[in-house]
């Protein structure tokens, strides 16, 4: 069963409370998303470490309920 965009955003915010999360359904099928996540928690971390934080927030749903996620992570300017 596909995963709803609001569920993706909720899981990320539960793990990264200050995250600004934008989700876009790329194919209109509830299975292929793009996510932009902005959080101060990413400051000083490599892109790989930032992505690992988001994947950890999804609690093993990548590759199962969530088939594809194009991920962009950023620390806020400042």
N, C-alpha and C positions, 0 to 999 in steps of 0.2 A: 504494500500500500504506500503510495507517495506521501511525502511529508509536506505539511502546510508551511508556507513562508512564515507565518506568525509563530509557529512552533520552533522554527530555526532561530528566529530572532529572540524568542523567550529563553531558549537554552543558552544562547550566547550571553545574554544579559544576566542570567542567573550566575554564570561563572565569572563574567567580567562586568561587574555592576555599573561602571561608568561608561560602558561601550555605547557608542552611537552606531546603530546597525541599520543598514539599508539592504533590502533583499529584492532581487528582480527575478521573475520567472522567465527564463530565457526562451523556452520552447512552448510555454503555455500548457505544459503537461504535468506540472507539479513535481517534476522529477529532475529538472535541470535548472539550477539557480546560479545567480551571481550574487555575491555578498560583499559589501564594503563595510569594514568594521574599523572604527576609530576609537582608540582608547589610550589614555595616559599610561596604562600598564604596559604598552608596547615600547615605551621610550627606552632607548639603549639596548633593545633586543634585536637580534638578527631577524630578517624576514622569515627564515625557517622557524625560529623560536616563536615568533608571532603567530604563524600559521598553526604550529603545534598547540598553542594555547586555544585557538578557535576549535581545532579538531577535538581536543580533549573536552571542550564544552559540549560538543555534540554527542558525547557519551557512546561512541561506537556505532552511531547511525550511518556514518559515511560508508558507502558501498552496499548498504542494505536499504533502509527506508529512504535514504538520501543518495541518489545515484551519482549526481555530478554537482560539484560546487566550484565555481570560479571565484577565487578568494582574493580580495585586495585588503591589506591591513595597513593602517597608518597610525602614527602617534600624532596628537594634535600639535599644531605649531606652538612654539613658546619655549 
